[in-house]
Amino acid sequence: MKNIIPPFNKETAKAKVQAAEDAWNSKNPEKVSMAYTIDSKWRNRELFFVGREEIRKFLTNKWNNELHYKLKKYLWSYTDNRISVRFEYEWQNATTNQWMRTHGNEHWEFDKEGKMQVRDMSANDIEINESERKF
């Protein structure tokens, strides 16, 4: 796959969002982490951390706890080297078996090679019945 680099236009921003969605739906922490700079800065809800190794650890824990994970990302806006998305994903809690839907927003900033150097995410979880799943 061709690396998508800034500056973004509508077509390349949409392609970057789709590539991120596809990678996250693979649930492969190693693959996903390679889209980020070595010193990428993350905020994920109440967690703040830095670096690709921390990203791998976070994603490994995430997908061990969030079973049947399925994500959909939607382009919200973009500038030269930034993209904002809104997203939804569904998952089943590994401990309680409760189905959940998570709604949120992410703001991304990229370096000149197209690696994400900043990811700022806010989200809310809602309990759903399995019959209410969209994905």
N, C-alpha and C positions, 0 to 999 in steps of 0.2 A: 504494500500500500504506500502511496506517495505521502511524504510528510507534508502536513498542512501548516504553513508558516504565516506569521503576520507580514504585512498588514492584511486584515481580513476584509472581505466584502460579504455580501449576503450569502452567496453560494459557498464560499470557503468557511464561513462561520457555521452554516448549517451542516456542512460536511464534518467539521470539527466536533460539533455536538453529537452527530450520529456516530462518529468514531468512538467518542467517549461512552455513549450508551452501549454500543456493541462490546467494547472492552469490559465495562462493568458487568454486563450480563454474562460474560464468560466466567465470572467469579474466580478469576485467576489472579491472586495478589501480585505475583511476579510480573505478569504481563501488564496489568494496570499500572503498577508502580513505575514502569519505564516511560510513561507519558509525562512524568514529573521531573523537575530538576533535582539534582543530588541534594540541594538545600531548600527544596520547596517548603513554603510556609503554609500550614493548614490551620483552619478553624473548622471543626466539625461539631456543631452544636456547642456544648460547653467545653469541649476538648481543644487544646492548642498544642501543636507539635510541629517539629521541623525535621525534614529529611526523608529520603526515599526508604531507608530501613524502617523508620517509624511508620511510614505509610503502609509498608508491607505487613507489619505487625498489626496495625489497626484493621486492615482489610481481612487478614486471616481471622482475627477474632470476630469481626463483623459477620463474615459468611459462615462461621461455625455456629453463630447464634441466630442468624436470620436465614432460616431454611426456605427453600422454594422461591428465592429472591428473583424478582422480575421488575426491571426498571424501564421507565420511559422518560426521556428528556425532551424539552421543548425550548428552542431558541427564543430568548426574550429580547435581547439587544446585543449590540456589538460596537466596538470602536477599532482603531488600528490594531491594538494588541490585547484587547479585553473582550470577554464574552460573558453575558449573564444568561442563565437558564432557569426555568422552573422545572420541577420534576415531580413524578409520583413513582413510588414503588410499593410492591406488596411482598409480604413475607410472613412466615409462620415462626413464632417464637419457639426456640428449641427447648426451653424450659417448661413453658406453660401450654404449648401447642395452640395458643391464641393467634388467629390471623390478624394481621395489621396492614394498614395502608399509611404510608408516609408521604406527606406533601412538603415541598420546600423550594428553596431558591439557592442558587450558587452563583458566585461571582469569581471569574477566572482571570488571571493575568499571565501572559506568555512571554517567554524570552524570544530572541530573534531566531532560534532554531525550532520554535514551535513547541517547546516543553513548557508545561505549566509551572510557574514559579510561585504563584499564590492561588490558594483555593479557600474561599470563605463560604461556609454553608450554614444555613439555618433551616430547621425542619420541625414538623409536628407529626406525631403518630396518632392514628385513630384505630380503635378496635373495629374489626369488621367480622361478619360471618363468612364462612368459606363460600357460601352461595352468592355473596356480594362482590366477589373478586372480579376485576375488570381485565386482568392480564393472565 
